[in-house]
């Protein structure tokens, strides 16, 4: 299988590339990544020299670049995205450009190249806040922030390309991923970094927002299963079965690091903060997938990974120090 992974130098993308190379001896992987603040060749350490891996630096929004990257490709895993809600609140432009326009370019190039499979990775946030039963794949999308709105738009664009053009696309809607190589703007690495430096932990509101946590390795197994087995035109929720209030996750982080709860500081909530995300994952379970990594073990191991890789975290944070100073000023 000749596989193109967009965003393959990012958090989920780099873990997925490693998963493919480790588990599929017949696969070759071409990574296309713009190398923004969140993407780095360093995230592919240990596999960059694999003869089955080809790295291309480029932007999915550039038509010539994505068309060239699609040459000779049988399957596409589309993971390139601007993925942080807070950044989209400061300015939605990058999210709109990459998540929607970039996805359009990917689908167009895949259609022209007549690829056999396209896996579009969406998010649970496209459903919006959950106040009742967990969402199924048939529930309407109701995004409530610029990031999730752009992902919902790309999600529906992907489906339209299946209906209109017969593009063999599958849509994955995962919950909150965590694990090694996650950019330090996200909760677990960010709070790990600050706690290790005895800095206060800025918790939005009361910290009782509920998120489901999905280890990135479990997510990668699900993506590979869908890429190889799911029928085109279908969407699948990928749920870790680990719904927890943010405060429970935060307390586990500081417990693993042996830090005091006095570091926690409740700050003004962010605009449009959804109280809960929840999905029904019975559809993908019927295909043969279920999460394998237990929540507490996975969180503790992830925290230790970040604690053991502080040099990597420092370099990552340095790539967008202006954002951290702007967003957390006064928090």
C-alpha positions as a printed Julia matrix, in Angstrom:
331×3 Matrix{Float64}:
   0.0    0.0    0.0
   1.3    3.44  -0.99
  -0.11   5.77   1.68
  -0.12   9.57   1.83
  -0.42  11.05   5.33
  -1.17  14.76   5.4
  -0.04  16.4    8.63
   2.25  13.45   9.25
   4.71  15.49  11.31
   2.06  16.56  13.81
   0.91  14.79  16.95
  -1.6   12.25  15.65
   0.0   12.13  12.23
   3.47  11.18  13.47
   2.04   8.52  15.77
  -0.01   7.15  12.86
   3.06   7.04  10.61
   4.94   5.06  13.26
   1.97   2.73  13.67
   1.75   2.04   9.94
   5.48   1.39   9.53
   5.52  -0.84  12.6
   2.46  -2.93  11.75
   2.34  -3.01   7.93
   5.53  -4.34   6.37
   4.08  -3.93   2.87
   3.27  -0.22   3.33
   5.23   2.78   2.13
   4.35   6.2    3.53
   4.66   9.66   2.03
   4.29  12.42   4.62
   3.15  15.87   3.52
   3.47  18.51   6.23
   3.73  22.29   6.23
   5.83  22.21   9.42
   3.9   24.89  11.26
   4.46  25.52  14.96
   2.9   22.13  15.83
   4.65  20.05  13.16
   8.3   19.08  13.24
  10.61  16.53  11.67
  11.7   15.86  15.23
   8.27  14.29  15.84
   9.27  11.56  13.37
  12.52  10.76  15.16
  13.42   7.11  14.71
  11.54   6.62  11.44
  12.79   9.45   9.21
  15.55   7.2    7.91
  13.18   4.31   7.17
  13.47   3.59   3.42
   9.69   3.17   3.28
   9.16   6.78   4.42
   9.28   9.81   2.14
   8.97  13.28   3.67
   7.65  16.23   1.66
   7.47  19.7    3.17
   4.49  21.53   1.74
   1.06  23.03   2.23
  -2.13  21.11   1.45
  -3.7   24.44   0.46
  -1.31  24.71  -2.48
  -2.86  22.97  -5.46
   0.38  22.03  -7.22
   1.88  20.68  -3.99
  -1.02  18.41  -3.1
  -1.39  17.17  -6.67
   2.29  16.23  -6.8
   2.07  14.54  -3.41
  -0.85  12.45  -4.62
   1.1   10.87  -7.51
   1.37   7.1   -7.21
  -0.72   7.02  -4.03
  -3.31   4.31  -3.33
  -4.72   5.62  -0.03
  -4.81   8.91   1.86
  -5.03   9.56   5.59
  -5.94  13.23   5.86
  -4.81  14.49   9.27
  -3.47  17.96   8.47
  -5.38  20.54  10.5
  -5.25  23.56  12.73
  -6.5   21.75  15.79
  -6.6   24.12  18.76
  -9.85  25.78  19.81
  -8.14  28.59  21.71
  -6.12  29.64  18.67
  -9.25  29.66  16.51
 -10.9   32.0   19.01
  -8.0   34.47  18.73
  -8.2   34.25  14.93
 -10.19  31.8   12.83
  -8.36  32.49   9.57
  -5.77  29.71   9.79
  -8.42  27.17  10.79
 -10.68  28.14   7.9
  -7.83  28.04   5.4
  -6.29  24.73   6.47
  -9.27  22.78   7.78
 -11.75  23.67   5.05
  -9.91  24.99   2.0
  -7.03  22.57   2.56
  -9.44  19.65   2.82
 -11.08  20.76  -0.42
  -7.67  20.63  -2.12
  -7.01  17.16  -0.73
 -10.36  15.8   -1.93
  -9.96  17.38  -5.36
  -6.45  15.97  -5.8
  -7.51  12.53  -4.57
 -10.42  12.52  -7.0
  -8.19  13.5   -9.92
  -5.62  10.84  -8.97
  -8.36   8.2   -8.57
  -7.02   7.02  -5.21
  -8.64   3.9   -3.79
  -9.3    5.13  -0.23
  -9.48   8.49   1.55
  -9.71   8.62   5.34
 -10.78  12.04   6.59
 -10.11  12.59  10.3
 -12.73  14.87  11.83
 -13.47  15.35  15.57
 -16.14  14.74  18.2
 -16.44  18.52  18.54
 -18.45  18.74  15.31
 -21.51  17.54  17.28
 -21.29  20.41  19.76
 -22.08  20.12  23.45
 -23.8   16.95  24.63
 -26.54  17.41  27.24
 -28.27  14.05  26.92
 -27.5   10.68  25.33
 -24.13  10.3   23.56
 -24.17  11.29  19.92
 -24.42   8.69  17.18
 -23.09   9.15  13.66
 -26.61  10.01  12.47
 -27.04  12.98  14.81
 -26.84  16.48  13.29
 -23.63  18.46  13.56
 -23.81  21.59  15.71
 -20.32  23.09  16.16
 -20.01  26.03  18.56
 -16.53  27.45  18.03
 -14.53  28.4   14.93
 -12.29  25.33  15.06
 -15.14  22.82  15.27
 -17.11  24.75  12.64
 -14.28  24.41  10.13
 -13.95  20.71  10.92
 -17.7   20.21  10.52
 -17.55  21.97   7.17
 -14.74  19.69   5.98
 -16.6   16.66   7.37
 -19.67  17.49   5.27
 -17.52  18.38   2.26
 -15.95  14.93   2.46
 -19.37  13.32   2.49
 -20.5   15.44  -0.44
 -17.54  14.24  -2.49
 -18.64  10.66  -1.86
 -22.25  11.37  -2.84
 -21.49  13.63  -5.81
 -18.29  12.18  -7.25
 -18.03   8.73  -5.72
 -14.81   9.61  -3.88
 -14.15   6.57  -1.66
 -13.98   8.52   1.59
 -14.44   7.37   5.19
 -14.92   9.87   8.03
 -13.46   9.31  11.5
 -14.7   11.36  14.47
 -12.33  10.76  17.39
 -12.58  12.14  20.91
  -9.77  13.95  22.79
  -6.47  12.31  21.89
  -3.53  12.18  24.26
  -0.1   10.56  24.17
   3.54  11.18  23.19
   4.51  14.02  20.84
   1.38  16.11  21.55
   2.07  19.8   21.1
   2.31  21.51  24.52
  -0.67  23.84  23.99
  -3.02  20.96  24.88
  -4.09  20.23  28.45
  -1.91  17.26  29.45
   1.47  18.43  28.13
   0.77  22.08  29.0
  -0.13  21.35  32.6
   2.73  18.86  32.89
   5.19  21.53  31.75
   3.83  24.17  34.1
   3.6   21.84  37.08
   7.19  20.71  36.61
   8.21  24.37  36.71
   5.98  25.05  39.75
   3.85  27.47  37.76
   0.13  27.83  38.42
  -2.27  25.69  36.38
  -4.96  27.93  34.76
  -8.19  25.91  34.84
 -11.09  27.27  32.79
 -14.11  27.99  34.99
 -14.88  25.28  37.52
 -12.94  22.66  35.55
 -15.94  20.34  35.41
 -16.13  20.23  31.62
 -16.32  16.58  30.61
 -14.08  15.1   27.94
 -13.55  11.59  26.7
  -9.87  10.64  26.52
  -8.57   8.43  23.71
  -4.96   7.28  23.71
  -3.36   8.09  20.36
  -2.22   4.48  19.89
  -5.79   3.22  20.26
  -6.8    5.93  17.8
  -4.16   4.81  15.3
  -5.42   1.23  15.48
  -8.93   2.48  14.77
  -7.8    4.59  11.81
  -5.95   1.69  10.24
  -8.96  -0.56  10.7
 -11.23   1.96   9.0
  -8.76   2.62   6.2
  -8.56  -1.07   5.38
 -12.07  -2.32   6.14
 -14.76   0.35   6.38
 -17.19   0.89   3.5
 -16.89   4.21   1.68
 -19.29   6.99   2.57
 -19.57   6.06   6.24
 -18.67   8.01   9.39
 -17.42   6.4   12.59
 -17.21   7.72  16.14
 -13.99   6.71  17.91
 -14.62   6.96  21.65
 -12.15   6.01  24.37
 -14.81   5.17  26.94
 -13.09   7.52  29.4
 -15.4   10.45  30.1
 -13.85  12.49  32.9
 -14.25  16.03  34.27
 -11.14  18.03  33.45
 -10.42  18.44  37.15
 -10.04  14.66  37.54
  -7.48  14.58  34.74
  -5.64  17.59  36.17
  -5.46  16.04  39.62
  -4.06  12.84  38.12
  -1.35  14.83  36.34
  -0.17  16.58  39.49
  -0.39  13.35  41.49
   1.9   11.61  39.02
   4.35  14.49  39.28
   4.1   14.73  43.06
   3.02  18.36  42.92
   0.54  20.12  45.25
  -3.05  20.97  44.31
  -2.28  24.53  45.39
  -0.87  25.03  41.88
  -4.45  24.92  40.51
  -5.92  28.35  39.75
  -9.44  28.73  38.4
  -9.59  31.42  35.71
 -12.26  32.93  33.48
 -13.77  30.34  31.17
 -13.12  30.62  27.46
 -15.94  31.81  25.17
 -18.36  29.14  23.97
 -16.75  26.4   26.07
 -18.74  23.18  25.56
 -19.56  21.48  28.85
 -19.43  17.91  27.57
 -18.53  15.87  24.51
 -19.89  12.33  24.34
 -20.29   9.8   21.54
 -21.69   6.34  21.01
 -18.97   4.14  19.49
 -21.0    0.98  18.93
 -20.67   1.32  15.15
 -16.88   0.98  15.12
 -17.07  -1.67  17.83
 -19.12  -3.75  15.39
 -16.22  -3.52  12.91
 -13.91  -5.04  15.53
 -12.3   -2.14  17.42
 -12.26  -1.26  21.09
  -9.77   0.79  23.14
  -7.06  -1.18  24.9
  -5.19   1.38  27.0
  -6.7    1.96  30.44
  -7.23   5.63  31.26
  -5.19   6.09  34.43
  -2.26   4.03  33.16
  -2.31   5.87  29.83
  -2.41   9.31  31.44
   0.37   8.52  33.9
   2.61   7.05  31.18
   1.97  10.07  28.98
   2.82  12.51  31.78
   6.06  10.61  32.39
   6.9   10.75  28.68
   6.6   14.53  28.72
   8.58  14.77  31.95
  11.34  12.7   30.34
  11.35  14.84  27.18
  11.53  18.37  28.54
  14.1   19.46  25.93
  11.66  18.53  23.17
   8.86  20.37  24.98
  11.0   23.49  25.4
  11.81  23.57  21.69
   8.17  23.05  20.79
   6.95  25.84  23.08
   9.6   28.2   21.73
   8.06  27.91  18.25
   4.98  29.84  19.39
   5.88  31.67  22.58
   3.89  34.71  21.4
   0.68  32.68  21.47
   1.24  31.5   25.05
   2.01  35.02  26.2
  -1.06  36.45  24.43
  -3.64  33.83  25.4
  -2.59  33.3   29.0
  -1.85  36.92  29.85
  -3.82  37.65  32.99
  -4.94  34.03  33.39
